Structure formats: structure tokens, C-alpha cells
Amino acid sequence: EILGALMSVIIVWMVTGVLTYLACMRLLHTDYDIDATVMLITSACAVLSNILLSVILHQTGHGHSRGAAAREHMPAPLEKPALSNASLRAAFVHAMGDLFQSISVLISALIIFFKPQYKIADPICTFVFSIFVLATTITILRDILTVLMEGR
């Protein structure tokens, strides 16, 4: 569970690093073209998919049903209180990061679709997304390292 969560965080950071590098290249070399229509369609589909995935993961993480017995919330087990299910939490944060990235791409696509001369919106949104992803995964990484190092 912990190693799966660690791999998820590492993969998210690697993808974020590649996207940041590509955004820097787009800022340095402005001779690129963006097909805003394809960007709009792809990002809209990604937003819908990530919303669905985030809802599923969030509901799975509660550990209780949505029925009449939902008011009786079961307490988490005493072992590993900081990480009751690190893999699920990492997957949820990963899906939320993907959702915000998709929203960022959708906003960029809308800007570029209506004002093609503002194609700089694409790398700017990538930088904003990258900062968000790094900020949200730091706490998960801290919890993972605490468990791996057998900390308290």
C-alpha cells in the first residue's frame, strides 16, 4: 500500500517535471502552433472523466455506505492513523491533480480558441498546475516517508 502510494507520487512528480520543461520550452521558443479545437474536446473529456473518477475514489475512501446506516460512521482502525489507506489517498490526490490540470487545459483552450494570439496561456496554466500538484503531494509524501521510516 505504501509503496504503491510512493510510486504514485513519484509518477505525478515526473509527469509534472516533463510538463514544466515543455512549458519552459514553449516560453523560450514561441514558434509553435496549438489546435484549440482538439485541445477543447480533449480537455472537456478529461474534465468529465476526472470528475467521475474523483467522486468514485472519494466515496470509496469513506468506508461507509450512503444508505440509512450511513449516519453510523465506523472509526478508523488504531494502527496507522496517519495513513489509513495511503494508496487510495494518493490515487484521490492524483485524480484531483489530473482534474485541476484538465480544467487548466480547458481554460487555456478557451482562451486560445477565442484569442489565438494569447497562446502563452498554455504554459502559464501549466506552471500554475505544477505548483498546485507539488503542494498537494508534499503532505502525502511526508506521511509515506513517516511510515517507511517507522516514525511516530
N, C-alpha and C positions, 0 to 999 in steps of 0.2 A: 504493500500500500504506500509506504513512504518513498520507496524507490520509484514507483510509478508517478507519484506527485513530483518528485525531484526531476524526473525526466520531462514531465510536462512543463515545468518552469524553465528548464534548460532549453527546450524546443521553442517555447514562446520567446525567450530572450534571443535565441539565434535568429528566428524569423524577424524579430524587431530590429536586430542589428543589420540584417540584409536590407530591410525596408528603409532604414535610416540611411544606409550607404547609398541606396538607389535614389533617395530623395536628395541627398547631397549632390550626387552626380547630375540630377535634373536642375538643381540650382546653378551648378557650375557650367553646364552645357545646355543652353536653352533652345537648342535646335531639335527638339523632339515634338512629335505630334500625339495628340490624345483624341481617341474616338469617344466622344462624350456619350453618344447613344449606347454603345456597348457598355461603357462604364456605368451608366444609369441602370440598365437592365440587370447587369451582373450584381451591382451593389444592392439593388432593391431585393433581388432574390436572396442574397446573403443576409440582409437585414431580417427578412421573414424567417429564414432558416435558423438564424441565431436566436431570434426571439423564442421560437418554438423549442429549441434545444435548451435555452436558459430556463424556461418555465419547467421543462421536464426535469432538469437537474436540480432546480430549486425545490420542487415538490418531492423528489426522491430524497433529498437531504434532510427533510423534516423528521423522518422516522415515524410519522403517524398519518392516518388517513384523513380525508376531508369529510367523512361522514359524521353521524351523530356522536360517535365516540371521539371525535377529533378534539373535543374540549379537554380530554384527559391526556395531557402530554406526558409521555414517559421520559423520566430524566435520563441523561446520558450515562453510560457506564463510568465507573470511577477511574478505570485505567485510561491513560492518555486523554485527559480532559481538554488539552490544548488542541489535539488533533483527533477528534472522534472518527473522522473519515477524511484523511488528508487527500486521498486521490479524488474523491468526489468534490471536495472543496477546490482543489486545483483545477479540476475539469470545469467546474462552475465559473471560476475566475477566468479560465481560458476562454470559455464561451462568451462571457461578458466582455472580455477584451476584444474578441472577434466581432461582437455586436457593435461595440463602440468604433472599431475600425471600419466596419461596414457602413455605419452611419456617417463616419468621417468621409469615406469614399463617396457616399451618396451626396453629401453636401458639396464636396468638391466637384462631382459630376454635374450637379445642378448649376453651380457657378460657371463651370467651363462650358456647359451646354448653352447657357444664355449669354455669356460673355467670354468667348474663346480667348481673348487677349489676357484673361486672368488665369492662365493655366498654372501660375505659380501657387494657386490654391491647393493643388495636389501635394507638392512636397511640404507645404506648411501644415496641412492636416495630418500628414504622416508624422511630422515632428511632435505635434500635439498628442497624437495617438501613442507614440513611443514613450513619451513621458508618463502618460496615464498607465500604460502597461507595466513599466518598470516600478511605478509607485504601488500598484496593486499587488504585484507579485513579491515584493520585498517581505511583507509580513508572512506570506506562505513559506518563503524560503527560510526565514528565521525559525518558524515552527518546525519545519522539516529538519533543519540542522540541529535544533534542540533535541529532537527525538533521536537523530542519528548519533549525536554526541552524548546521549543519555543524560541530558541536562534536566534541571528542575525549573 
